[in-house]
Amino acid sequence: MNGLRILVVDDDRDFAETIADVLESRAHTVDIAGSGEEALQFASLHPFDLAFMDVRLPGMDGVASFLELRKKNPHAKVIMMTGFSMEQLLDDALKNGAWAVLKKPLDIPEILSMVDRIRPDGTVLIVDDDPDFLRSVSEILELSGYSVVTASNGREAIERVGGDRIDLILLDIRLPDIDGLEIFSRVRSQSSNLPVIIVTGYPEDEAGKVSAINSSKNTGVMVKPIDPTILRRTVDELISRTDLGEPYLD
C-alpha cells in the first residue's frame, strides 16, 4: 500500500512530533496542527487519509474540530486521542464516524498496526429487505469513507456481485426470495477471498447456519441491532486483511 497523508492534531508539539517521526519512518506524509482551527486550514489545502486528533484542544475542542473536518474530508478516518475521561464527547465522536479512540500515553506498536490497516476506499454491498436498515447502515459506512451499493433481495444481490466491483458484502441471512446461505455459497463459489459479513436478527433460531458460515475465512457475523463502532471496525479489518492477503481471524 502507498503511504498515507496523515494529520496529527495536538497542542503538545513534542508529542505530535514524536508521532509524526514514527509515521514518517513508515513512508507516510505527516502534517502537524496545534489546534482545531489550524487542522481545518490544513484540511482545506491537502485532503488527508487519516487524522490523529486530541480531544482537548485550545479554542475549538477536538470533537467539534472532527465534525468540521468531516465536512471538508468525509472519506478520511479519524482516530481520537485523550488523556482524560470525556465519555460524552467521545461517544458523540464515535456516533458521527470517528474510527477509534486511543487513550494516552499511546502504544506505538498499536498505532502502527492501526495505520497499516487503513484503506482509503472500498465498495460495500448491503443486502437486506428492510429499507430503514439499508439507509442507516449506508450512512454509517459512507461516513467512514466507503462507497455503498444496496440490494433488497437475493436476485438483485447476485446481479450486483456479477456486475460491480465489490470489496465486501453485508448480507442478511433472511431474504424474501433466496436464502442468505445460498447466496453466500454462490459468492464463495465465485470468490473465496471476497469478505462477507452475515447479519441476523434471530441468532438463536439460525445458530446452525451462522456457525457453519462463521468458520469460513474472510467472514464475520453480526447480530441486529448493529453497533456502528463494531460495524466500522469489522468492515475495515476484513477489507484490509483481504488487501494484504491475510486470513481473517474472528
PyRosetta script that sets phi, psi and omega in degrees:
from pyrosetta import init, pose_from_sequence

init()
pose = pose_from_sequence("MNGLRILVVDDDRDFAETIADVLESRAHTVDIAGSGEEALQFASLHPFDLAFMDVRLPGMDGVASFLELRKKNPHAKVIMMTGFSMEQLLDDALKNGAWAVLKKPLDIPEILSMVDRIRPDGTVLIVDDDPDFLRSVSEILELSGYSVVTASNGREAIERVGGDRIDLILLDIRLPDIDGLEIFSRVRSQSSNLPVIIVTGYPEDEAGKVSAINSSKNTGVMVKPIDPTILRRTVDELISRTDLGEPYLD")
pose.set_psi(1, 137.9)
pose.set_omega(1, 176.9)
pose.set_phi(2, -67.3)
pose.set_psi(2, 158.8)
pose.set_omega(2, 179.0)
pose.set_phi(3, -62.1)
pose.set_psi(3, 149.1)
pose.set_omega(3, 179.8)
pose.set_phi(4, -93.8)
pose.set_psi(4, 157.0)
pose.set_omega(4, 168.0)
pose.set_phi(5, -94.4)
pose.set_psi(5, 120.3)
pose.set_omega(5, -171.4)
pose.set_phi(6, -123.4)
pose.set_psi(6, 138.7)
pose.set_omega(6, 177.1)
pose.set_phi(7, -112.2)
pose.set_psi(7, 124.5)
pose.set_omega(7, 176.2)
pose.set_phi(8, -107.6)
pose.set_psi(8, 121.7)
pose.set_omega(8, -175.8)
pose.set_phi(9, -117.8)
pose.set_psi(9, 108.5)
pose.set_omega(9, -179.8)
pose.set_phi(10, -161.4)
pose.set_psi(10, 139.3)
pose.set_omega(10, -179.9)
pose.set_phi(11, -82.9)
pose.set_psi(11, -4.0)
pose.set_omega(11, 172.2)
pose.set_phi(12, -90.3)
pose.set_psi(12, 98.7)
pose.set_omega(12, -173.0)
pose.set_phi(13, -62.2)
pose.set_psi(13, -40.3)
pose.set_omega(13, 179.9)
pose.set_phi(14, -61.8)
pose.set_psi(14, -43.7)
pose.set_omega(14, 178.5)
pose.set_phi(15, -62.1)
pose.set_psi(15, -46.8)
pose.set_omega(15, -178.3)
pose.set_phi(16, -62.0)
pose.set_psi(16, -40.8)
pose.set_omega(16, -179.5)
pose.set_phi(17, -68.0)
pose.set_psi(17, -34.3)
pose.set_omega(17, 176.7)
pose.set_phi(18, -63.0)
pose.set_psi(18, -46.4)
pose.set_omega(18, 178.2)
pose.set_phi(19, -63.2)
pose.set_psi(19, -42.1)
pose.set_omega(19, 179.7)
pose.set_phi(20, -61.4)
pose.set_psi(20, -43.2)
pose.set_omega(20, 179.9)
pose.set_phi(21, -60.1)
pose.set_psi(21, -42.5)
pose.set_omega(21, -179.8)
pose.set_phi(22, -63.4)
pose.set_psi(22, -45.2)
pose.set_omega(22, -177.8)
pose.set_phi(23, -69.2)
pose.set_psi(23, -38.6)
pose.set_omega(23, 179.1)
pose.set_phi(24, -67.0)
pose.set_psi(24, -26.7)
pose.set_omega(24, 176.8)
pose.set_phi(25, -66.9)
pose.set_psi(25, -17.4)
pose.set_omega(25, 176.6)
pose.set_phi(26, -100.6)
pose.set_psi(26, 17.7)
pose.set_omega(26, 175.2)
pose.set_phi(27, 72.8)
pose.set_psi(27, 23.0)
pose.set_omega(27, 173.1)
pose.set_phi(28, -91.5)
pose.set_psi(28, 151.8)
pose.set_omega(28, 175.3)
pose.set_phi(29, -95.0)
pose.set_psi(29, 127.2)
pose.set_omega(29, -172.0)
pose.set_phi(30, -125.8)
pose.set_psi(30, 131.8)
pose.set_omega(30, 169.7)
pose.set_phi(31, -110.8)
pose.set_psi(31, 148.7)
pose.set_omega(31, 179.5)
pose.set_phi(32, -118.4)
pose.set_psi(32, 132.8)
pose.set_omega(32, 174.4)
pose.set_phi(33, -125.0)
pose.set_psi(33, 140.6)
pose.set_omega(33, -177.9)
pose.set_phi(34, -96.3)
pose.set_psi(34, -2.2)
pose.set_omega(34, -179.4)
pose.set_phi(35, -154.4)
pose.set_psi(35, 166.6)
pose.set_omega(35, 176.7)
pose.set_phi(36, -63.2)
pose.set_psi(36, -39.4)
pose.set_omega(36, -179.7)
pose.set_phi(37, -63.0)
pose.set_psi(37, -41.9)
pose.set_omega(37, 178.8)
pose.set_phi(38, -67.1)
pose.set_psi(38, -36.8)
pose.set_omega(38, 177.6)
pose.set_phi(39, -61.1)
pose.set_psi(39, -40.9)
pose.set_omega(39, 179.1)
pose.set_phi(40, -65.1)
pose.set_psi(40, -34.9)
pose.set_omega(40, 176.8)
pose.set_phi(41, -65.0)
pose.set_psi(41, -44.6)
pose.set_omega(41, 176.8)
pose.set_phi(42, -60.6)
pose.set_psi(42, -43.1)
pose.set_omega(42, -178.1)
pose.set_phi(43, -63.9)
pose.set_psi(43, -30.6)
pose.set_omega(43, 178.3)
pose.set_phi(44, -70.7)
pose.set_psi(44, -29.9)
pose.set_omega(44, -176.8)
pose.set_phi(45, -88.4)
pose.set_psi(45, -38.0)
pose.set_omega(45, -172.5)
pose.set_phi(46, -137.4)
pose.set_psi(46, 110.6)
pose.set_omega(46, 173.2)
pose.set_phi(47, -59.0)
pose.set_psi(47, 138.3)
pose.set_omega(47, -177.6)
pose.set_phi(48, -122.5)
pose.set_psi(48, 159.2)
pose.set_omega(48, -179.8)
pose.set_phi(49, -90.7)
pose.set_psi(49, -30.0)
pose.set_omega(49, -172.8)
pose.set_phi(50, -151.8)
pose.set_psi(50, 143.1)
pose.set_omega(50, 174.3)
pose.set_phi(51, -130.9)
pose.set_psi(51, 137.7)
pose.set_omega(51, 167.2)
pose.set_phi(52, -101.9)
pose.set_psi(52, 119.2)
pose.set_omega(52, -172.7)
pose.set_phi(53, -129.2)
pose.set_psi(53, 123.4)
pose.set_omega(53, 175.6)
pose.set_phi(54, -70.1)
pose.set_psi(54, 141.7)
pose.set_omega(54, 180.0)
pose.set_phi(55, -71.9)
pose.set_psi(55, -39.8)
pose.set_omega(55, -176.5)
pose.set_phi(56, -97.5)
pose.set_psi(56, 105.7)
pose.set_omega(56, -178.7)
pose.set_phi(57, -126.5)
pose.set_psi(57, 154.6)
pose.set_omega(57, 174.3)
pose.set_phi(58, -68.9)
pose.set_psi(58, 143.2)
pose.set_omega(58, -178.0)
pose.set_phi(59, 75.1)
pose.set_psi(59, -123.5)
pose.set_omega(59, 179.7)
pose.set_phi(60, -66.8)
pose.set_psi(60, 125.1)
pose.set_omega(60, -178.4)
pose.set_phi(61, -70.0)
pose.set_psi(61, 168.6)
pose.set_omega(61, -173.5)
pose.set_phi(62, -62.2)
pose.set_psi(62, -38.1)
pose.set_omega(62, -178.7)
pose.set_phi(63, -69.4)
pose.set_psi(63, -43.9)
pose.set_omega(63, 176.8)
pose.set_phi(64, -62.0)
pose.set_psi(64, -39.2)
pose.set_omega(64, 177.8)
pose.set_phi(65, -64.6)
pose.set_psi(65, -41.9)
pose.set_omega(65, 177.9)
pose.set_phi(66, -59.2)
pose.set_psi(66, -43.5)
pose.set_omega(66, -179.3)
pose.set_phi(67, -64.3)
pose.set_psi(67, -36.9)
pose.set_omega(67, 176.9)
pose.set_phi(68, -70.7)
pose.set_psi(68, -38.3)
pose.set_omega(68, 177.5)
pose.set_phi(69, -61.6)
pose.set_psi(69, -36.4)
pose.set_omega(69, 178.6)
pose.set_phi(70, -57.9)
pose.set_psi(70, -37.3)
pose.set_omega(70, -179.2)
pose.set_phi(71, -67.4)
pose.set_psi(71, -36.1)
pose.set_omega(71, -178.4)
pose.set_phi(72, -81.8)
pose.set_psi(72, -33.1)
pose.set_omega(72, -174.5)
pose.set_phi(73, -142.8)
pose.set_psi(73, 74.5)
pose.set_omega(73, -172.0)
pose.set_phi(74, -65.9)
pose.set_psi(74, -19.1)
pose.set_omega(74, -176.8)
pose.set_phi(75, -89.4)
pose.set_psi(75, -10.1)
pose.set_omega(75, -177.9)
pose.set_phi(76, -74.2)
pose.set_psi(76, 147.3)
pose.set_omega(76, 173.6)
pose.set_phi(77, -93.0)
pose.set_psi(77, 141.3)
pose.set_omega(77, -177.4)
pose.set_phi(78, -126.1)
pose.set_psi(78, 128.3)
pose.set_omega(78, 175.8)
pose.set_phi(79, -109.0)
pose.set_psi(79, 118.1)
pose.set_omega(79, 179.2)
pose.set_phi(80, -82.7)
pose.set_psi(80, 143.8)
pose.set_omega(80, 178.9)
pose.set_phi(81, -123.2)
pose.set_psi(81, 140.6)
pose.set_omega(81, 179.2)
pose.set_phi(82, -151.8)
pose.set_psi(82, 143.2)
pose.set_omega(82, 171.5)
pose.set_phi(83, -107.4)
pose.set_psi(83, 7.6)
pose.set_omega(83, -174.7)
pose.set_phi(84, -129.0)
pose.set_psi(84, 164.6)
pose.set_omega(84, 176.0)
pose.set_phi(85, -88.4)
pose.set_psi(85, 106.9)
pose.set_omega(85, -177.1)
pose.set_phi(86, -138.1)
pose.set_psi(86, 61.3)
pose.set_omega(86, -169.4)
pose.set_phi(87, -58.1)
pose.set_psi(87, -43.3)
pose.set_omega(87, -175.6)
pose.set_phi(88, -65.0)
pose.set_psi(88, -44.4)
pose.set_omega(88, 178.2)
pose.set_phi(89, -62.0)
pose.set_psi(89, -42.6)
pose.set_omega(89, -179.2)
pose.set_phi(90, -68.3)
pose.set_psi(90, -38.4)
pose.set_omega(90, 175.8)
pose.set_phi(91, -60.4)
pose.set_psi(91, -41.6)
pose.set_omega(91, 178.5)
pose.set_phi(92, -62.1)
pose.set_psi(92, -41.8)
pose.set_omega(92, -179.8)
pose.set_phi(93, -64.4)
pose.set_psi(93, -45.3)
pose.set_omega(93, -179.4)
pose.set_phi(94, -64.6)
pose.set_psi(94, -40.2)
pose.set_omega(94, 179.6)
pose.set_phi(95, -65.3)
pose.set_psi(95, -25.9)
pose.set_omega(95, -178.7)
pose.set_phi(96, -99.5)
pose.set_psi(96, 14.0)
pose.set_omega(96, 169.5)
pose.set_phi(97, 109.9)
pose.set_psi(97, 4.9)
pose.set_omega(97, 174.2)
pose.set_phi(98, -60.8)
pose.set_psi(98, 139.4)
pose.set_omega(98, -173.1)
pose.set_phi(99, -78.0)
pose.set_psi(99, -34.0)
pose.set_omega(99, -177.2)
pose.set_phi(100, -164.4)
pose.set_psi(100, 165.8)
pose.set_omega(100, 173.3)
pose.set_phi(101, -126.6)
pose.set_psi(101, 128.6)
pose.set_omega(101, 178.1)
pose.set_phi(102, -116.1)
pose.set_psi(102, 139.8)
pose.set_omega(102, 178.0)
pose.set_phi(103, -93.4)
pose.set_psi(103, 135.5)
pose.set_omega(103, 173.5)
pose.set_phi(104, -79.0)
pose.set_psi(104, 149.4)
pose.set_omega(104, -3.5)
pose.set_phi(105, -70.4)
pose.set_psi(105, 142.7)
pose.set_omega(105, -176.1)
pose.set_phi(106, -75.9)
pose.set_psi(106, 149.1)
pose.set_omega(106, 175.5)
pose.set_phi(107, -94.5)
pose.set_psi(107, 114.3)
pose.set_omega(107, -173.5)
pose.set_phi(108, -60.2)
pose.set_psi(108, -47.3)
pose.set_omega(108, 177.3)
pose.set_phi(109, -57.5)
pose.set_psi(109, -36.6)
pose.set_omega(109, 178.5)
pose.set_phi(110, -65.4)
pose.set_psi(110, -42.4)
pose.set_omega(110, 178.3)
pose.set_phi(111, -59.2)
pose.set_psi(111, -48.9)
pose.set_omega(111, -177.6)
pose.set_phi(112, -63.5)
pose.set_psi(112, -38.0)
pose.set_omega(112, 177.8)
pose.set_phi(113, -63.2)
pose.set_psi(113, -41.7)
pose.set_omega(113, 180.0)
pose.set_phi(114, -66.9)
pose.set_psi(114, -43.2)
pose.set_omega(114, -179.7)
pose.set_phi(115, -63.7)
pose.set_psi(115, -38.5)
pose.set_omega(115, 179.9)
pose.set_phi(116, -63.4)
pose.set_psi(116, -23.3)
pose.set_omega(116, -178.6)
pose.set_phi(117, -89.2)
pose.set_psi(117, -5.2)
pose.set_omega(117, -177.0)
pose.set_phi(118, -72.5)
pose.set_psi(118, 131.6)
pose.set_omega(118, 172.0)
pose.set_phi(119, -129.1)
pose.set_psi(119, 122.3)
pose.set_omega(119, -171.4)
pose.set_phi(120, -69.6)
pose.set_psi(120, -14.5)
pose.set_omega(120, -176.8)
pose.set_phi(121, -147.6)
pose.set_psi(121, -177.3)
pose.set_omega(121, 179.7)
pose.set_phi(122, 150.3)
pose.set_psi(122, 155.2)
pose.set_omega(122, -179.1)
pose.set_phi(123, -118.8)
pose.set_psi(123, 128.2)
pose.set_omega(123, -179.7)
pose.set_phi(124, -111.8)
pose.set_psi(124, 130.8)
pose.set_omega(124, 173.1)
pose.set_phi(125, -97.7)
pose.set_psi(125, 121.4)
pose.set_omega(125, 177.3)
pose.set_phi(126, -104.8)
pose.set_psi(126, 125.0)
pose.set_omega(126, -178.1)
pose.set_phi(127, -118.1)
pose.set_psi(127, 111.9)
pose.set_omega(127, -179.0)
pose.set_phi(128, -164.1)
pose.set_psi(128, 145.4)
pose.set_omega(128, -179.8)
pose.set_phi(129, -91.5)
pose.set_psi(129, 4.3)
pose.set_omega(129, 177.9)
pose.set_phi(130, -97.5)
pose.set_psi(130, 108.9)
pose.set_omega(130, -176.9)
pose.set_phi(131, -62.6)
pose.set_psi(131, -32.3)
pose.set_omega(131, 177.6)
pose.set_phi(132, -66.2)
pose.set_psi(132, -40.5)
pose.set_omega(132, 177.7)
pose.set_phi(133, -64.5)
pose.set_psi(133, -45.2)
pose.set_omega(133, 178.5)
pose.set_phi(134, -57.2)
pose.set_psi(134, -44.6)
pose.set_omega(134, -176.7)
pose.set_phi(135, -67.4)
pose.set_psi(135, -46.7)
pose.set_omega(135, -175.2)
pose.set_phi(136, -69.0)
pose.set_psi(136, -41.5)
pose.set_omega(136, -180.0)
pose.set_phi(137, -71.0)
pose.set_psi(137, -35.5)
pose.set_omega(137, 175.6)
pose.set_phi(138, -58.6)
pose.set_psi(138, -44.1)
pose.set_omega(138, -179.7)
pose.set_phi(139, -62.5)
pose.set_psi(139, -41.9)
pose.set_omega(139, 179.9)
pose.set_phi(140, -61.7)
pose.set_psi(140, -46.3)
pose.set_omega(140, -176.2)
pose.set_phi(141, -72.8)
pose.set_psi(141, -36.6)
pose.set_omega(141, 177.7)
pose.set_phi(142, -65.8)
pose.set_psi(142, -35.2)
pose.set_omega(142, 174.8)
pose.set_phi(143, -62.8)
pose.set_psi(143, -27.4)
pose.set_omega(143, 179.9)
pose.set_phi(144, -89.9)
pose.set_psi(144, 4.9)
pose.set_omega(144, 173.6)
pose.set_phi(145, 98.2)
pose.set_psi(145, 5.4)
pose.set_omega(145, -179.7)
pose.set_phi(146, -92.6)
pose.set_psi(146, 147.6)
pose.set_omega(146, 166.7)
pose.set_phi(147, -82.2)
pose.set_psi(147, 146.0)
pose.set_omega(147, -175.7)
pose.set_phi(148, -129.3)
pose.set_psi(148, 134.5)
pose.set_omega(148, 168.0)
pose.set_phi(149, -123.2)
pose.set_psi(149, 152.5)
pose.set_omega(149, -174.6)
pose.set_phi(150, -128.8)
pose.set_psi(150, 157.4)
pose.set_omega(150, 173.8)
pose.set_phi(151, -142.9)
pose.set_psi(151, 137.4)
pose.set_omega(151, -177.2)
pose.set_phi(152, -100.3)
pose.set_psi(152, 0.6)
pose.set_omega(152, 176.3)
pose.set_phi(153, -154.2)
pose.set_psi(153, 171.0)
pose.set_omega(153, -175.6)
pose.set_phi(154, -66.6)
pose.set_psi(154, -40.0)
pose.set_omega(154, -178.6)
pose.set_phi(155, -61.8)
pose.set_psi(155, -43.4)
pose.set_omega(155, 178.9)
pose.set_phi(156, -65.4)
pose.set_psi(156, -37.7)
pose.set_omega(156, 179.3)
pose.set_phi(157, -62.3)
pose.set_psi(157, -44.3)
pose.set_omega(157, -179.5)
pose.set_phi(158, -63.0)
pose.set_psi(158, -38.9)
pose.set_omega(158, 176.7)
pose.set_phi(159, -64.0)
pose.set_psi(159, -40.6)
pose.set_omega(159, 179.4)
pose.set_phi(160, -62.4)
pose.set_psi(160, -45.8)
pose.set_omega(160, -178.2)
pose.set_phi(161, -63.2)
pose.set_psi(161, -36.8)
pose.set_omega(161, -179.7)
pose.set_phi(162, -75.4)
pose.set_psi(162, -23.9)
pose.set_omega(162, -172.8)
pose.set_phi(163, -112.1)
pose.set_psi(163, -22.5)
pose.set_omega(163, -176.3)
pose.set_phi(164, -109.8)
pose.set_psi(164, 160.1)
pose.set_omega(164, 171.5)
pose.set_phi(165, -82.2)
pose.set_psi(165, 111.8)
pose.set_omega(165, -177.1)
pose.set_phi(166, -117.9)
pose.set_psi(166, 133.2)
pose.set_omega(166, 179.5)
pose.set_phi(167, -101.9)
pose.set_psi(167, -19.9)
pose.set_omega(167, 178.3)
pose.set_phi(168, -162.3)
pose.set_psi(168, 147.0)
pose.set_omega(168, 176.9)
pose.set_phi(169, -116.8)
pose.set_psi(169, 129.9)
pose.set_omega(169, 171.2)
pose.set_phi(170, -103.9)
pose.set_psi(170, 107.9)
pose.set_omega(170, -164.2)
pose.set_phi(171, -121.3)
pose.set_psi(171, 116.9)
pose.set_omega(171, 174.2)
pose.set_phi(172, -71.3)
pose.set_psi(172, 136.2)
pose.set_omega(172, -175.9)
pose.set_phi(173, -77.5)
pose.set_psi(173, -19.2)
pose.set_omega(173, 178.4)
pose.set_phi(174, -111.2)
pose.set_psi(174, 112.5)
pose.set_omega(174, 179.6)
pose.set_phi(175, -127.4)
pose.set_psi(175, 158.6)
pose.set_omega(175, -172.8)
pose.set_phi(176, -72.1)
pose.set_psi(176, -23.7)
pose.set_omega(176, -174.1)
pose.set_phi(177, -115.3)
pose.set_psi(177, -49.9)
pose.set_omega(177, -177.6)
pose.set_phi(178, -121.3)
pose.set_psi(178, 133.4)
pose.set_omega(178, -179.7)
pose.set_phi(179, -61.3)
pose.set_psi(179, 139.7)
pose.set_omega(179, -179.0)
pose.set_phi(180, -58.8)
pose.set_psi(180, -33.7)
pose.set_omega(180, 178.9)
pose.set_phi(181, -64.4)
pose.set_psi(181, -37.7)
pose.set_omega(181, 177.7)
pose.set_phi(182, -67.0)
pose.set_psi(182, -41.0)
pose.set_omega(182, 177.3)
pose.set_phi(183, -61.8)
pose.set_psi(183, -43.9)
pose.set_omega(183, 178.2)
pose.set_phi(184, -57.5)
pose.set_psi(184, -43.9)
pose.set_omega(184, -179.2)
pose.set_phi(185, -64.4)
pose.set_psi(185, -40.0)
pose.set_omega(185, 178.5)
pose.set_phi(186, -65.2)
pose.set_psi(186, -42.4)
pose.set_omega(186, 178.4)
pose.set_phi(187, -61.5)
pose.set_psi(187, -45.1)
pose.set_omega(187, -178.8)
pose.set_phi(188, -65.1)
pose.set_psi(188, -31.0)
pose.set_omega(188, 178.2)
pose.set_phi(189, -68.8)
pose.set_psi(189, -25.4)
pose.set_omega(189, 178.5)
pose.set_phi(190, -90.2)
pose.set_psi(190, -34.7)
pose.set_omega(190, -177.5)
pose.set_phi(191, -153.4)
pose.set_psi(191, 117.3)
pose.set_omega(191, 179.1)
pose.set_phi(192, -80.2)
pose.set_psi(192, -12.5)
pose.set_omega(192, -174.8)
pose.set_phi(193, -100.3)
pose.set_psi(193, -14.0)
pose.set_omega(193, -177.7)
pose.set_phi(194, -67.9)
pose.set_psi(194, 119.1)
pose.set_omega(194, -178.6)
pose.set_phi(195, -66.1)
pose.set_psi(195, 140.6)
pose.set_omega(195, 178.1)
pose.set_phi(196, -134.0)
pose.set_psi(196, 129.1)
pose.set_omega(196, 172.4)
pose.set_phi(197, -109.0)
pose.set_psi(197, 117.2)
pose.set_omega(197, 177.9)
pose.set_phi(198, -84.2)
pose.set_psi(198, 133.0)
pose.set_omega(198, -179.9)
pose.set_phi(199, -114.3)
pose.set_psi(199, 132.7)
pose.set_omega(199, 177.8)
pose.set_phi(200, -137.2)
pose.set_psi(200, 142.5)
pose.set_omega(200, 172.4)
pose.set_phi(201, -101.1)
pose.set_psi(201, 0.5)
pose.set_omega(201, -176.7)
pose.set_phi(202, -134.3)
pose.set_psi(202, 67.0)
pose.set_omega(202, -173.3)
pose.set_phi(203, -61.3)
pose.set_psi(203, -33.8)
pose.set_omega(203, -179.3)
pose.set_phi(204, -72.9)
pose.set_psi(204, -42.1)
pose.set_omega(204, -179.0)
pose.set_phi(205, -67.5)
pose.set_psi(205, -30.5)
pose.set_omega(205, -173.6)
pose.set_phi(206, -112.1)
pose.set_psi(206, 25.5)
pose.set_omega(206, -175.6)
pose.set_phi(207, -59.2)
pose.set_psi(207, -40.1)
pose.set_omega(207, -178.8)
pose.set_phi(208, -63.8)
pose.set_psi(208, -47.7)
pose.set_omega(208, 179.0)
pose.set_phi(209, -61.7)
pose.set_psi(209, -46.8)
pose.set_omega(209, -176.1)
pose.set_phi(210, -63.2)
pose.set_psi(210, -40.6)
pose.set_omega(210, -179.6)
pose.set_phi(211, -62.8)
pose.set_psi(211, -42.4)
pose.set_omega(211, -180.0)
pose.set_phi(212, -64.9)
pose.set_psi(212, -41.2)
pose.set_omega(212, -179.0)
pose.set_phi(213, -70.6)
pose.set_psi(213, -40.1)
pose.set_omega(213, -174.4)
pose.set_phi(214, -68.6)
pose.set_psi(214, -15.4)
pose.set_omega(214, 178.1)
pose.set_phi(215, -80.9)
pose.set_psi(215, -10.3)
pose.set_omega(215, 179.5)
pose.set_phi(216, -78.6)
pose.set_psi(216, 153.5)
pose.set_omega(216, 177.5)
pose.set_phi(217, -75.7)
pose.set_psi(217, 160.0)
pose.set_omega(217, 179.9)
pose.set_phi(218, 56.8)
pose.set_psi(218, 37.3)
pose.set_omega(218, -176.0)
pose.set_phi(219, -136.9)
pose.set_psi(219, 145.3)
pose.set_omega(219, 173.8)
pose.set_phi(220, -137.5)
pose.set_psi(220, 166.3)
pose.set_omega(220, 178.4)
pose.set_phi(221, -131.7)
pose.set_psi(221, 134.5)
pose.set_omega(221, 176.6)
pose.set_phi(222, -131.1)
pose.set_psi(222, 146.1)
pose.set_omega(222, -178.6)
pose.set_phi(223, -108.5)
pose.set_psi(223, 134.2)
pose.set_omega(223, 175.3)
pose.set_phi(224, -72.3)
pose.set_psi(224, 145.9)
pose.set_omega(224, -3.8)
pose.set_phi(225, -73.4)
pose.set_psi(225, 143.0)
pose.set_omega(225, -173.7)
pose.set_phi(226, -84.5)
pose.set_psi(226, 134.3)
pose.set_omega(226, 175.7)
pose.set_phi(227, -80.7)
pose.set_psi(227, 123.0)
pose.set_omega(227, -176.2)
pose.set_phi(228, -57.7)
pose.set_psi(228, -40.1)
pose.set_omega(228, -178.5)
pose.set_phi(229, -65.6)
pose.set_psi(229, -45.0)
pose.set_omega(229, 179.2)
pose.set_phi(230, -65.3)
pose.set_psi(230, -38.2)
pose.set_omega(230, 178.3)
pose.set_phi(231, -60.0)
pose.set_psi(231, -50.0)
pose.set_omega(231, -179.3)
pose.set_phi(232, -59.9)
pose.set_psi(232, -45.9)
pose.set_omega(232, -178.5)
pose.set_phi(233, -62.4)
pose.set_psi(233, -43.4)
pose.set_omega(233, -177.7)
pose.set_phi(234, -65.6)
pose.set_psi(234, -44.4)
pose.set_omega(234, 178.7)
pose.set_phi(235, -63.0)
pose.set_psi(235, -46.9)
pose.set_omega(235, 179.9)
pose.set_phi(236, -57.9)
pose.set_psi(236, -46.0)
pose.set_omega(236, -175.2)
pose.set_phi(237, -70.0)
pose.set_psi(237, -42.6)
pose.set_omega(237, 179.9)
pose.set_phi(238, -62.7)
pose.set_psi(238, -45.0)
pose.set_omega(238, -178.8)
pose.set_phi(239, -67.5)
pose.set_psi(239, -44.4)
pose.set_omega(239, -177.5)
pose.set_phi(240, -67.8)
pose.set_psi(240, -38.1)
pose.set_omega(240, 178.0)
pose.set_phi(241, -65.4)
pose.set_psi(241, -36.9)
pose.set_omega(241, 177.3)
pose.set_phi(242, -66.2)
pose.set_psi(242, -41.2)
pose.set_omega(242, 177.4)
pose.set_phi(243, -58.1)
pose.set_psi(243, -37.3)
pose.set_omega(243, -176.8)
pose.set_phi(244, -88.0)
pose.set_psi(244, 0.0)
pose.set_omega(244, 179.2)
pose.set_phi(245, 74.5)
pose.set_psi(245, 23.1)
pose.set_omega(245, -178.3)
pose.set_phi(246, -103.3)
pose.set_psi(246, 146.9)
pose.set_omega(246, 177.4)
pose.set_phi(247, -72.8)
pose.set_psi(247, 149.6)
pose.set_omega(247, 175.5)
pose.set_phi(248, -84.3)
pose.set_psi(248, 128.1)
pose.set_omega(248, 177.7)
pose.set_phi(249, -111.5)
pose.set_psi(249, 116.9)
pose.set_omega(249, -178.2)
pose.set_phi(250, -73.1)
pose.dump_pdb("model.pdb")
